Amino acid sequence: GPAGLTAALDAVRAGRSVLVLEEAAPGGQINFSPLVENYPGLPGVSGLQLSEALTRQAEEQGVELDYAQVLGFRPEEGGFAVETDGGPLHCGAPILAPGTRHRPLGLEGEEALTGQGVSYCAVCDGPFYPNRPVAVVGGGDTALQDALFLAGTCSQVTLIHRRDQFRGERRLVDQVEHRENIRCWTNATVEELLTRDGGLSGLRVRDGAAGEDRELEVDALFVAVGQEPRNRTLTDLLLLDEGGYVMAGEDCKASLPGVFVAGDCRGKAVRQLTTAVGDGAVAGLAACRWVDEHQS
C-alpha cells in the first residue's frame, strides 16, 4: 500500500537495498476507490492510478517488488529473518505496513459487488449516487457520520442497525434522527444482496421486530461495521492495543527494537491516505538510521 511503498521509496533513495513483499496487488485498499479527491496536489485521480504511479516510481528508483505471503518474522544475529511461503528472507530492519481491511458483512457476492454498489467508504463513493436511494449498515460513529454525509447527496438514506439503539455519540444520533431523508431501521440485519445487470439493486433485510424479511430497493450499500488490522500473523513479538493495532508512536518504532510500522496497521487516531504516506516516510528513514547504527 501507500505506506509501504513510500517507506521503500525513501529508504532506497537513502542508499539502502529494499525489498517490498506483497501478497495480492500493490496499492492495497486505495485501489478500490474510484476517485481520490483529498490527496494534496493530485485532485481527481483514481486510487488505481495513484497506486500504479507510486509502484512505478518506487521500482524505477530501485525498489524490488516480490509477491509472497509473509508468515512472520524473528530476530536473528545481525538483523531479522522474515518467514514467507517461499522460504526465509533476511534483512537489517523490517517495516510492517500490511494496513487494515474494512470488516465485511460476510454475505454471498459481497466481494464481487465491491465497487458495483457495495462500498466501505461513504466519502469516497457517496458522490457517485446523487439523488439516489442508498443504505448504510452499522451502529457506531462511522455509520452515523456516513449516513449524515450521504443525506446531503442522496435522495434517501436507510440506516440499518442490528441492535435497538445506536452505539455512537448522542450528538450524532440526534442529528441522524432529525434528518428528514434518513430512515433509521433498528433491530434489523441485511441477509442478502439483490442484484440486477451485475450491480446491486436492493437488499433483503430481516426485520427483527416484525419477525419477517423485507426487500429494500437501493442503488448502493455502505458498510460501516468496523475495521480490522491485517497484522495478526506478524505481531507475535510486538505490543498491540486492544483493537489489535501495533503500538507505535509518531516515530513509527514498534516495541521490539529494530522493527518499524507504518500506515493503518499502527494504532492512531486518523487513518487516511495522507497519514499512511507520512508514516511511510518516517518509518523508511528511521529504518535506515537503525541499519546504519547497528550494522558494520
BADO-342558 format. One record per residue: residue number from 0; residue in one letter; x, y, z of N, C-alpha, C in turn. Coordinates in steps of 0.2 Angstrom, whole numbers, plus 5000, padded with zeros to 4 digits. Layout:
<rs>
R, NUM, a, X, Y, Z, X, Y, Z, X, Y, Z
...
</rs>
This chain:
<rs>
R, 0, g, 5004, 4994, 5000, 5000, 5000, 5000, 5004, 5006, 5000
R, 1, p, 5001, 5012, 5000, 5005, 5018, 5000, 5010, 5019, 5006
R, 2, a, 5009, 5017, 5012, 5013, 5017, 5017, 5020, 5013, 5016
R, 3, g, 5019, 5007, 5014, 5025, 5003, 5012, 5029, 5005, 5006
R, 4, l, 5025, 5007, 5001, 5029, 5009, 4995, 5032, 5016, 4997
R, 5, t, 5030, 5020, 5000, 5033, 5027, 5002, 5039, 5025, 5007
R, 6, a, 5038, 5021, 5011, 5044, 5019, 5015, 5050, 5016, 5011
R, 7, a, 5048, 5012, 5006, 5053, 5009, 5002, 5056, 5014, 4998
R, 8, l, 5052, 5019, 4995, 5055, 5024, 4991, 5060, 5028, 4995
R, 9, d, 5058, 5030, 5001, 5063, 5034, 5004, 5069, 5030, 5007
R, 10, a, 5068, 5024, 5008, 5074, 5020, 5010, 5079, 5019, 5004
R, 11, v, 5076, 5017, 4999, 5081, 5016, 4993, 5084, 5022, 4991
R, 12, r, 5081, 5028, 4991, 5084, 5034, 4990, 5089, 5036, 4995
R, 13, a, 5089, 5033, 5001, 5094, 5034, 5006, 5100, 5029, 5005
R, 14, g, 5100, 5025, 5000, 5105, 5021, 4998, 5105, 5014, 5001
R, 15, r, 5099, 5012, 5003, 5098, 5005, 5006, 5095, 5001, 5000
R, 16, s, 5096, 4994, 5001, 5093, 4989, 4997, 5086, 4987, 5000
R, 17, v, 5081, 4988, 4996, 5074, 4987, 4999, 5070, 4982, 4995
R, 18, l, 5067, 4978, 4998, 5063, 4973, 4995, 5056, 4974, 4998
R, 19, v, 5051, 4975, 4994, 5044, 4975, 4996, 5040, 4968, 4995
R, 20, l, 5037, 4966, 5000, 5034, 4959, 4999, 5026, 4961, 4999
R, 21, e, 5023, 4959, 4994, 5016, 4960, 4993, 5012, 4953, 4992
R, 22, e, 5007, 4952, 4995, 5003, 4946, 4995, 4998, 4946, 4989
R, 23, a, 4995, 4952, 4987, 4990, 4952, 4982, 4992, 4957, 4977
R, 24, a, 4990, 4963, 4977, 4992, 4968, 4972, 4994, 4975, 4975
R, 25, p, 4999, 4978, 4973, 5002, 4984, 4975, 4996, 4989, 4976
R, 26, g, 4996, 4993, 4981, 4991, 4999, 4982, 4986, 4998, 4987
R, 27, g, 4985, 4991, 4989, 4980, 4990, 4995, 4973, 4993, 4994
R, 28, q, 4970, 4995, 4999, 4963, 4997, 4999, 4962, 5003, 4994
R, 29, i, 4967, 5007, 4993, 4966, 5013, 4989, 4964, 5011, 4982
R, 30, n, 4966, 5005, 4979, 4964, 5003, 4973, 4957, 5002, 4972
R, 31, f, 4953, 5002, 4977, 4946, 5001, 4976, 4942, 5008, 4976
R, 32, s, 4946, 5013, 4977, 4942, 5020, 4977, 4942, 5022, 4970
R, 33, p, 4936, 5024, 4967, 4936, 5026, 4960, 4939, 5033, 4959
R, 34, l, 4939, 5037, 4965, 4941, 5044, 4964, 4944, 5046, 4971
R, 35, v, 4950, 5049, 4970, 4953, 5052, 4976, 4954, 5059, 4975
R, 36, e, 4950, 5063, 4980, 4950, 5070, 4979, 4953, 5074, 4985
R, 37, n, 4956, 5070, 4990, 4959, 5074, 4996, 4966, 5072, 4996
R, 38, y, 4969, 5070, 4991, 4977, 5070, 4991, 4980, 5076, 4988
R, 39, p, 4984, 5080, 4992, 4986, 5086, 4990, 4990, 5086, 4984
R, 40, g, 4988, 5090, 4979, 4991, 5091, 4973, 4989, 5087, 4967
R, 41, l, 4985, 5082, 4969, 4983, 5077, 4964, 4975, 5076, 4964
R, 42, p, 4971, 5081, 4963, 4964, 5081, 4963, 4961, 5077, 4957
R, 43, g, 4956, 5073, 4959, 4953, 5069, 4953, 4957, 5063, 4951
R, 44, v, 4961, 5060, 4954, 4965, 5054, 4952, 4961, 5048, 4955
R, 45, s, 4961, 5043, 4951, 4958, 5037, 4954, 4963, 5033, 4958
R, 46, g, 4961, 5029, 4963, 4965, 5026, 4968, 4970, 5021, 4964
R, 47, l, 4967, 5018, 4959, 4971, 5013, 4955, 4977, 5017, 4951
R, 48, q, 4975, 5023, 4948, 4981, 5027, 4945, 4986, 5029, 4950
R, 49, l, 4984, 5031, 4956, 4989, 5033, 4961, 4993, 5027, 4963
R, 50, s, 4990, 5021, 4964, 4995, 5016, 4967, 4999, 5014, 4961
R, 51, e, 4997, 5014, 4955, 5001, 5012, 4949, 5007, 5017, 4948
R, 52, a, 5006, 5023, 4949, 5011, 5028, 4949, 5016, 5027, 4954
R, 53, l, 5014, 5026, 4960, 5018, 5025, 4966, 5022, 5019, 4965
R, 54, t, 5019, 5014, 4963, 5023, 5007, 4962, 5028, 5008, 4957
R, 55, r, 5026, 5011, 4951, 5031, 5013, 4946, 5037, 5017, 4948
R, 56, q, 5035, 5022, 4952, 5040, 5027, 4954, 5045, 5023, 4959
R, 57, a, 5043, 5019, 4963, 5047, 5015, 4968, 5052, 5010, 4964
R, 58, e, 5049, 5007, 4959, 5053, 5002, 4956, 5058, 5006, 4951
R, 59, e, 5056, 5011, 4948, 5061, 5015, 4944, 5067, 5018, 4949
R, 60, q, 5066, 5019, 4955, 5071, 5021, 4960, 5075, 5015, 4962
R, 61, g, 5073, 5009, 4961, 5077, 5003, 4963, 5074, 4999, 4968
R, 62, v, 5068, 5000, 4970, 5065, 4996, 4975, 5063, 4989, 4971
R, 63, e, 5064, 4983, 4974, 5062, 4977, 4972, 5056, 4975, 4975
R, 64, l, 5051, 4973, 4970, 5045, 4970, 4972, 5044, 4963, 4971
R, 65, d, 5042, 4959, 4976, 5041, 4952, 4975, 5034, 4950, 4978
R, 66, y, 5031, 4945, 4976, 5024, 4943, 4978, 5025, 4937, 4983
R, 67, a, 5023, 4937, 4989, 5024, 4932, 4994, 5019, 4933, 4999
R, 68, q, 5018, 4928, 5003, 5014, 4928, 5009, 5019, 4928, 5015
R, 69, v, 5018, 4933, 5019, 5023, 4934, 5025, 5019, 4930, 5030
R, 70, l, 5023, 4926, 5033, 5020, 4921, 5039, 5022, 4924, 5046
R, 71, g, 5028, 4928, 5046, 5030, 4930, 5052, 5037, 4933, 5052
R, 72, f, 5040, 4934, 5057, 5047, 4936, 5057, 5050, 4935, 5064
R, 73, r, 5057, 4935, 5065, 5060, 4934, 5071, 5067, 4937, 5071
R, 74, p, 5069, 4940, 5077, 5076, 4942, 5077, 5081, 4937, 5076
R, 75, e, 5087, 4939, 5073, 5092, 4934, 5072, 5099, 4938, 5072
R, 76, e, 5104, 4935, 5073, 5111, 4939, 5073, 5112, 4943, 5067
R, 77, g, 5113, 4950, 5068, 5114, 4954, 5063, 5107, 4957, 5060
R, 78, g, 5102, 4955, 5062, 5095, 4958, 5059, 5089, 4954, 5061
R, 79, f, 5086, 4952, 5056, 5079, 4949, 5056, 5078, 4944, 5051
R, 80, a, 5075, 4938, 5052, 5073, 4933, 5047, 5065, 4934, 5046
R, 81, v, 5063, 4935, 5040, 5056, 4936, 5038, 5054, 4929, 5035
R, 82, e, 5049, 4926, 5038, 5047, 4919, 5035, 5041, 4921, 5030
R, 83, t, 5042, 4918, 5024, 5037, 4918, 5019, 5035, 4911, 5016
R, 84, d, 5030, 4911, 5012, 5028, 4905, 5009, 5033, 4902, 5004
R, 85, g, 5038, 4906, 5003, 5043, 4904, 4998, 5050, 4903, 5002
R, 86, g, 5050, 4903, 5009, 5056, 4902, 5012, 5058, 4909, 5016
R, 87, p, 5063, 4908, 5020, 5065, 4914, 5024, 5069, 4919, 5020
R, 88, l, 5068, 4925, 5022, 5072, 4931, 5019, 5076, 4934, 5025
R, 89, h, 5081, 4938, 5024, 5085, 4941, 5029, 5086, 4949, 5028
R, 90, c, 5085, 4953, 5033, 5086, 4960, 5032, 5088, 4963, 5039
R, 91, g, 5091, 4969, 5038, 5093, 4973, 5044, 5087, 4976, 5048
R, 92, a, 5082, 4978, 5045, 5076, 4981, 5048, 5070, 4980, 5044
R, 93, p, 5065, 4976, 5047, 5058, 4976, 5044, 5054, 4982, 5045
R, 94, i, 5050, 4984, 5040, 5045, 4989, 5041, 5038, 4985, 5040
R, 95, l, 5034, 4985, 5045, 5027, 4982, 5044, 5022, 4987, 5041
R, 96, a, 5019, 4986, 5036, 5014, 4990, 5033, 5008, 4986, 5030
R, 97, p, 5006, 4981, 5033, 5000, 4977, 5030, 4993, 4981, 5029
R, 98, g, 4993, 4986, 5033, 4986, 4990, 5033, 4981, 4987, 5036
R, 99, t, 4975, 4989, 5035, 4969, 4986, 5038, 4964, 4984, 5032
R, 100, r, 4959, 4981, 5034, 4953, 4980, 5029, 4947, 4981, 5033
R, 101, h, 4942, 4984, 5029, 4935, 4985, 5032, 4932, 4978, 5033
R, 102, r, 4929, 4978, 5039, 4926, 4972, 5041, 4920, 4971, 5037
R, 103, p, 4920, 4965, 5033, 4914, 4964, 5028, 4908, 4961, 5032
R, 104, l, 4902, 4961, 5029, 4896, 4958, 5032, 4896, 4950, 5031
R, 105, g, 4900, 4948, 5026, 4901, 4941, 5025, 4895, 4938, 5021
R, 106, l, 4892, 4942, 5017, 4887, 4940, 5013, 4889, 4937, 5006
R, 107, e, 4885, 4932, 5004, 4887, 4930, 4997, 4887, 4935, 4992
R, 108, g, 4892, 4935, 4988, 4893, 4940, 4982, 4895, 4947, 4985
R, 109, e, 4897, 4948, 4991, 4899, 4954, 4994, 4905, 4957, 4990
R, 110, e, 4910, 4952, 4990, 4917, 4954, 4987, 4916, 4956, 4980
R, 111, a, 4912, 4952, 4976, 4911, 4953, 4969, 4907, 4960, 4967
R, 112, l, 4903, 4962, 4972, 4899, 4968, 4971, 4903, 4974, 4974
R, 113, t, 4909, 4973, 4977, 4913, 4979, 4979, 4915, 4984, 4973
R, 114, g, 4913, 4990, 4973, 4914, 4994, 4968, 4908, 4994, 4963
R, 115, q, 4903, 4989, 4964, 4897, 4989, 4959, 4891, 4990, 4964
R, 116, g, 4891, 4994, 4968, 4886, 4995, 4973, 4887, 4994, 4980
R, 117, v, 4892, 4990, 4982, 4894, 4989, 4989, 4900, 4993, 4990
R, 118, s, 4901, 4997, 4995, 4906, 5001, 4997, 4908, 5001, 5004
R, 119, y, 4914, 5003, 5006, 4916, 5003, 5013, 4918, 5010, 5015
R, 120, c, 4917, 5015, 5010, 4919, 5022, 5011, 4914, 5027, 5008
R, 121, a, 4910, 5030, 5012, 4905, 5034, 5010, 4908, 5041, 5007
R, 122, v, 4913, 5043, 5010, 4916, 5049, 5007, 4919, 5048, 5001
R, 123, c, 4922, 5042, 5000, 4925, 5041, 4993, 4920, 5040, 4988
R, 124, d, 4915, 5036, 4989, 4910, 5034, 4984, 4903, 5037, 4984
R, 125, g, 4901, 5040, 4990, 4895, 5043, 4990, 4893, 5048, 4985
R, 126, p, 4898, 5052, 4982, 4896, 5057, 4977, 4894, 5054, 4971
R, 127, f, 4895, 5047, 4970, 4893, 5044, 4964, 4885, 5042, 4964
R, 128, y, 4882, 5044, 4969, 4875, 5042, 4970, 4870, 5048, 4971
R, 129, p, 4871, 5053, 4968, 4867, 5059, 4969, 4860, 5058, 4967
R, 130, n, 4855, 5060, 4972, 4848, 5059, 4971, 4846, 5052, 4970
R, 131, r, 4849, 5047, 4973, 4848, 5040, 4973, 4847, 5037, 4980
R, 132, p, 4843, 5032, 4981, 4842, 5029, 4987, 4848, 5024, 4989
R, 133, v, 4851, 5025, 4995, 4856, 5021, 4997, 4855, 5018, 5004
R, 134, a, 4859, 5014, 5007, 4858, 5011, 5014, 4865, 5011, 5017
R, 135, v, 4865, 5012, 5023, 4871, 5011, 5027, 4870, 5006, 5033
R, 136, v, 4875, 5002, 5034, 4874, 4996, 5039, 4879, 4998, 5044
R, 137, g, 4877, 4998, 5051, 4882, 4999, 5056, 4878, 5003, 5062
R, 138, g, 4881, 5004, 5068, 4878, 5007, 5073, 4883, 5012, 5077
R, 139, g, 4889, 5013, 5075, 4894, 5017, 5078, 4894, 5024, 5075
R, 140, d, 4899, 5027, 5077, 4900, 5034, 5075, 4901, 5034, 5067
R, 141, t, 4905, 5030, 5065, 4907, 5030, 5057, 4900, 5029, 5053
R, 142, a, 4896, 5024, 5055, 4890, 5023, 5052, 4885, 5029, 5052
R, 143, l, 4885, 5033, 5058, 4881, 5039, 5059, 4883, 5044, 5055
R, 144, q, 4890, 5045, 5055, 4893, 5050, 5051, 4892, 5049, 5043
R, 145, d, 4893, 5043, 5041, 4892, 5041, 5034, 4884, 5043, 5032
R, 146, a, 4880, 5041, 5036, 4873, 5042, 5035, 4872, 5050, 5034
R, 147, l, 4874, 5054, 5038, 4874, 5061, 5038, 4877, 5064, 5032
R, 148, f, 4883, 5061, 5030, 4886, 5064, 5024, 4882, 5062, 5018
R, 149, l, 4880, 5056, 5017, 4876, 5054, 5012, 4869, 5057, 5011
R, 150, a, 4866, 5059, 5017, 4860, 5063, 5016, 4860, 5069, 5013
R, 151, g, 4866, 5072, 5012, 4867, 5078, 5009, 4868, 5078, 5001
R, 152, t, 4868, 5071, 4999, 4869, 5070, 4992, 4863, 5065, 4989
R, 153, c, 4862, 5060, 4993, 4857, 5055, 4991, 4850, 5057, 4992
R, 154, s, 4845, 5054, 4989, 4838, 5056, 4990, 4835, 5053, 4996
R, 155, q, 4838, 5047, 4998, 4835, 5043, 5004, 4841, 5039, 5007
R, 156, v, 4842, 5039, 5013, 4847, 5035, 5016, 4843, 5031, 5022
R, 157, t, 4844, 5024, 5021, 4842, 5020, 5026, 4847, 5017, 5030
R, 158, l, 4847, 5019, 5037, 4852, 5017, 5041, 4850, 5010, 5045
R, 159, i, 4853, 5005, 5044, 4851, 4998, 5046, 4856, 4996, 5052
R, 160, h, 4853, 4995, 5058, 4857, 4993, 5064, 4854, 4987, 5067
R, 161, r, 4858, 4982, 5069, 4856, 4975, 5071, 4853, 4976, 5079
R, 162, r, 4855, 4981, 5082, 4853, 4982, 5089, 4847, 4987, 5089
R, 163, d, 4844, 4988, 5095, 4839, 4993, 5096, 4841, 5000, 5097
R, 164, q, 4847, 5001, 5099, 4850, 5008, 5100, 4857, 5008, 5097
R, 165, f, 4858, 5014, 5094, 4865, 5015, 5091, 4870, 5016, 5096
R, 166, r, 4876, 5014, 5094, 4882, 5014, 5099, 4886, 5021, 5099
R, 167, g, 4884, 5025, 5094, 4888, 5031, 5093, 4886, 5037, 5098
R, 168, e, 4889, 5042, 5097, 4888, 5048, 5101, 4881, 5051, 5101
R, 169, r, 4879, 5053, 5106, 4872, 5055, 5106, 4871, 5061, 5102
R, 170, r, 4876, 5065, 5101, 4875, 5071, 5097, 4874, 5069, 5089
R, 171, l, 4877, 5064, 5087, 4877, 5061, 5080, 4870, 5058, 5080
R, 172, v, 4868, 5054, 5085, 4861, 5051, 5085, 4856, 5056, 5084
R, 173, d, 4856, 5061, 5088, 4851, 5066, 5087, 4851, 5069, 5080
R, 174, q, 4857, 5071, 5077, 4857, 5074, 5070, 4854, 5069, 5065
R, 175, v, 4855, 5062, 5066, 4853, 5057, 5061, 4845, 5057, 5062
R, 176, e, 4843, 5057, 5068, 4835, 5056, 5069, 4831, 5062, 5067
R, 177, h, 4835, 5068, 5066, 4831, 5074, 5064, 4832, 5076, 5056
R, 178, r, 4836, 5071, 5053, 4836, 5072, 5046, 4831, 5069, 5042
R, 179, e, 4827, 5073, 5038, 4821, 5070, 5035, 4822, 5065, 5030
R, 180, n, 4828, 5065, 5027, 4829, 5059, 5022, 4833, 5054, 5025
R, 181, i, 4834, 5053, 5031, 4837, 5047, 5034, 4832, 5043, 5038
R, 182, r, 4831, 5037, 5036, 4827, 5032, 5040, 4831, 5027, 5044
R, 183, c, 4829, 5027, 5050, 4833, 5023, 5055, 4829, 5016, 5055
R, 184, w, 4832, 5011, 5054, 4829, 5004, 5054, 4833, 5000, 5059
R, 185, t, 4831, 5000, 5065, 4835, 4996, 5070, 4832, 4989, 5071
R, 186, n, 4836, 4985, 5075, 4834, 4978, 5076, 4833, 4974, 5069
R, 187, a, 4838, 4976, 5065, 4837, 4973, 5058, 4844, 4971, 5055
R, 188, t, 4844, 4966, 5051, 4850, 4964, 5048, 4850, 4963, 5041
R, 189, v, 4855, 4964, 5037, 4855, 4963, 5030, 4856, 4955, 5029
R, 190, e, 4852, 4952, 5026, 4853, 4945, 5025, 4855, 4943, 5018
R, 191, e, 4854, 4947, 5013, 4855, 4945, 5006, 4856, 4952, 5002
R, 192, l, 4861, 4951, 4997, 4862, 4957, 4992, 4858, 4955, 4986
R, 193, l, 4854, 4959, 4983, 4850, 4958, 4977, 4853, 4961, 4972
R, 194, t, 4853, 4958, 4966, 4857, 4961, 4960, 4853, 4961, 4954
R, 195, r, 4855, 4966, 4949, 4852, 4966, 4943, 4857, 4969, 4938
R, 196, d, 4858, 4966, 4933, 4863, 4968, 4927, 4870, 4968, 4930
R, 197, g, 4872, 4964, 4935, 4879, 4964, 4938, 4880, 4969, 4943
R, 198, g, 4875, 4973, 4945, 4876, 4978, 4950, 4871, 4977, 4956
R, 199, l, 4872, 4980, 4961, 4867, 4980, 4967, 4860, 4983, 4965
R, 200, s, 4855, 4980, 4967, 4848, 4983, 4966, 4844, 4983, 4972
R, 201, g, 4846, 4980, 4977, 4842, 4980, 4983, 4845, 4975, 4989
R, 202, l, 4841, 4975, 4994, 4843, 4971, 5000, 4837, 4967, 5002
R, 203, r, 4839, 4961, 5005, 4834, 4958, 5009, 4836, 4958, 5016
R, 204, v, 4831, 4962, 5020, 4833, 4963, 5027, 4828, 4960, 5031
R, 205, r, 4831, 4957, 5037, 4827, 4953, 5042, 4825, 4959, 5047
R, 206, d, 4819, 4960, 5047, 4816, 4964, 5052, 4814, 4960, 5059
R, 207, g, 4819, 4961, 5064, 4818, 4958, 5070, 4812, 4959, 5074
R, 208, a, 4809, 4966, 5073, 4803, 4967, 5077, 4797, 4964, 5074
R, 209, a, 4797, 4964, 5067, 4791, 4961, 5064, 4792, 4953, 5063
R, 210, g, 4798, 4951, 5064, 4799, 4944, 5063, 4798, 4941, 5056
R, 211, e, 4800, 4946, 5051, 4800, 4944, 5044, 4805, 4947, 5040
R, 212, d, 4806, 4945, 5034, 4811, 4948, 5029, 4807, 4952, 5025
R, 213, r, 4811, 4958, 5023, 4808, 4963, 5019, 4813, 4965, 5013
R, 214, e, 4811, 4967, 5008, 4815, 4969, 5002, 4816, 4977, 5002
R, 215, l, 4822, 4979, 5001, 4823, 4987, 5001, 4827, 4988, 4995
R, 216, e, 4824, 4992, 4991, 4827, 4994, 4984, 4832, 5000, 4986
R, 217, v, 4838, 4999, 4984, 4844, 5004, 4985, 4849, 5003, 4979
R, 218, d, 4852, 5008, 4978, 4857, 5008, 4972, 4864, 5007, 4975
R, 219, a, 4865, 5008, 4982, 4871, 5007, 4985, 4871, 5005, 4992
R, 220, l, 4875, 5001, 4995, 4876, 4999, 5002, 4882, 5001, 5004
R, 221, f, 4882, 5005, 5009, 4889, 5007, 5013, 4889, 5003, 5019
R, 222, v, 4895, 4999, 5020, 4896, 4995, 5026, 4900, 4999, 5030
R, 223, a, 4898, 5000, 5037, 4902, 5003, 5042, 4902, 4999, 5048
R, 224, v, 4904, 4993, 5048, 4904, 4989, 5054, 4911, 4988, 5057
R, 225, g, 4915, 4992, 5056, 4922, 4992, 5059, 4927, 4990, 5054
R, 226, q, 4934, 4990, 5057, 4940, 4988, 5053, 4943, 4983, 5057
R, 227, e, 4948, 4980, 5054, 4952, 4975, 5057, 4959, 4975, 5054
R, 228, p, 4964, 4976, 5058, 4971, 4976, 5055, 4973, 4969, 5052
R, 229, r, 4977, 4970, 5047, 4980, 4964, 5043, 4986, 4961, 5046
R, 230, n, 4987, 4962, 5052, 4994, 4961, 5055, 4994, 4955, 5060
R, 231, r, 4989, 4951, 5060, 4988, 4946, 5065, 4994, 4941, 5065
R, 232, t, 4997, 4939, 5059, 5002, 4934, 5059, 5009, 4937, 5060
R, 233, l, 5009, 4944, 5060, 5016, 4947, 5060, 5017, 4950, 5067
R, 234, t, 5013, 4949, 5072, 5014, 4953, 5078, 5015, 4949, 5084
R, 235, d, 5017, 4943, 5084, 5018, 4939, 5090, 5023, 4942, 5095
R, 236, l, 5028, 4946, 5092, 5033, 4949, 5096, 5032, 4956, 5098
R, 237, l, 5026, 4959, 5096, 5025, 4966, 5097, 5019, 4968, 5101
R, 238, l, 5020, 4973, 5105, 5014, 4976, 5109, 5008, 4978, 5104
R, 239, l, 5002, 4976, 5106, 4996, 4978, 5102, 4992, 4982, 5107
R, 240, d, 4988, 4986, 5104, 4982, 4989, 5108, 4976, 4985, 5108
R, 241, e, 4971, 4987, 5111, 4965, 4982, 5112, 4962, 4981, 5105
R, 242, g, 4963, 4985, 5100, 4960, 4984, 5094, 4964, 4979, 5089
R, 243, g, 4970, 4977, 5092, 4975, 4973, 5088, 4979, 4977, 5084
R, 244, y, 4980, 4984, 5084, 4984, 4988, 5081, 4991, 4988, 5084
R, 245, v, 4996, 4989, 5080, 5003, 4989, 5083, 5004, 4996, 5087
R, 246, m, 5006, 4995, 5093, 5008, 5001, 5097, 5014, 5004, 5095
R, 247, a, 5014, 5010, 5092, 5020, 5014, 5090, 5018, 5021, 5089
R, 248, g, 5023, 5025, 5091, 5021, 5032, 5091, 5023, 5035, 5085
R, 249, e, 5023, 5042, 5084, 5024, 5046, 5078, 5031, 5044, 5075
R, 250, d, 5035, 5041, 5079, 5042, 5039, 5076, 5042, 5032, 5073
R, 251, c, 5036, 5029, 5073, 5034, 5023, 5070, 5039, 5017, 5072
R, 252, k, 5041, 5018, 5078, 5045, 5012, 5081, 5041, 5008, 5085
R, 253, a, 5041, 5001, 5083, 5037, 4996, 5087, 5041, 4995, 5093
R, 254, s, 5038, 4990, 5098, 5040, 4989, 5104, 5047, 4985, 5104
R, 255, l, 5048, 4981, 5098, 5054, 4977, 5098, 5059, 4981, 5094
R, 256, p, 5065, 4983, 5097, 5070, 4987, 5093, 5071, 4985, 5087
R, 257, g, 5072, 4989, 5082, 5073, 4987, 5075, 5068, 4986, 5071
R, 258, v, 5061, 4986, 5073, 5055, 4985, 5069, 5051, 4991, 5069
R, 259, f, 5049, 4993, 5063, 5046, 4999, 5062, 5039, 4997, 5059
R, 260, v, 5034, 5002, 5060, 5027, 5001, 5057, 5025, 5007, 5054
R, 261, a, 5021, 5006, 5049, 5018, 5012, 5045, 5011, 5011, 5042
R, 262, g, 5007, 5016, 5043, 5001, 5015, 5039, 4995, 5014, 5044
R, 263, d, 4990, 5011, 5041, 4984, 5010, 5045, 4984, 5004, 5050
R, 264, c, 4989, 5000, 5050, 4990, 4995, 5055, 4993, 4998, 5062
R, 265, r, 4995, 5004, 5061, 4998, 5007, 5068, 4992, 5010, 5072
R, 266, g, 4992, 5009, 5078, 4987, 5012, 5082, 4988, 5020, 5082
R, 267, k, 4982, 5023, 5080, 4982, 5031, 5079, 4975, 5033, 5078
R, 268, a, 4974, 5039, 5078, 4968, 5042, 5078, 4965, 5043, 5071
R, 269, v, 4969, 5045, 5066, 4967, 5047, 5059, 4970, 5042, 5054
R, 270, r, 4966, 5038, 5050, 4969, 5034, 5045, 4966, 5036, 5039
R, 271, q, 4971, 5039, 5035, 4969, 5042, 5028, 4975, 5041, 5024
R, 272, l, 4974, 5042, 5017, 4980, 5041, 5013, 4986, 5045, 5015
R, 273, t, 4985, 5051, 5016, 4990, 5056, 5018, 4994, 5054, 5024
R, 274, t, 4990, 5051, 5029, 4994, 5049, 5035, 4998, 5043, 5034
R, 275, a, 4995, 5039, 5030, 4999, 5032, 5028, 5006, 5034, 5025
R, 276, v, 5005, 5039, 5020, 5011, 5041, 5016, 5016, 5044, 5021
R, 277, g, 5014, 5048, 5026, 5018, 5052, 5031, 5021, 5046, 5035
R, 278, d, 5018, 5041, 5038, 5021, 5036, 5041, 5026, 5032, 5037
R, 279, g, 5025, 5031, 5031, 5030, 5028, 5027, 5036, 5032, 5027
R, 280, a, 5036, 5038, 5026, 5042, 5042, 5025, 5046, 5042, 5032
R, 281, v, 5042, 5042, 5038, 5046, 5042, 5044, 5049, 5035, 5045
R, 282, a, 5045, 5030, 5044, 5047, 5023, 5045, 5053, 5021, 5041
R, 283, g, 5053, 5023, 5034, 5058, 5022, 5030, 5065, 5025, 5032
R, 284, l, 5065, 5031, 5034, 5071, 5034, 5036, 5073, 5032, 5043
R, 285, a, 5069, 5030, 5047, 5070, 5028, 5054, 5074, 5021, 5053
R, 286, a, 5071, 5017, 5049, 5074, 5010, 5047, 5081, 5011, 5045
R, 287, c, 5082, 5016, 5040, 5089, 5017, 5038, 5094, 5019, 5043
R, 288, r, 5092, 5023, 5048, 5096, 5025, 5053, 5098, 5019, 5058
R, 289, w, 5093, 5015, 5059, 5094, 5009, 5063, 5099, 5004, 5060
R, 290, v, 5099, 5003, 5053, 5103, 4999, 5050, 5110, 5002, 5050
R, 291, d, 5111, 5009, 5049, 5117, 5012, 5049, 5121, 5011, 5056
R, 292, e, 5117, 5012, 5061, 5119, 5011, 5068, 5121, 5005, 5071
R, 293, h, 5118, 4999, 5068, 5118, 4993, 5071, 5122, 4988, 5066
R, 294, q, 5123, 4990, 5060, 5127, 4985, 5056, 5133, 4989, 5053
R, 295, s, 5139, 4985, 5053, 5145, 4987, 5051, 5145, 4988, 5044
</rs>
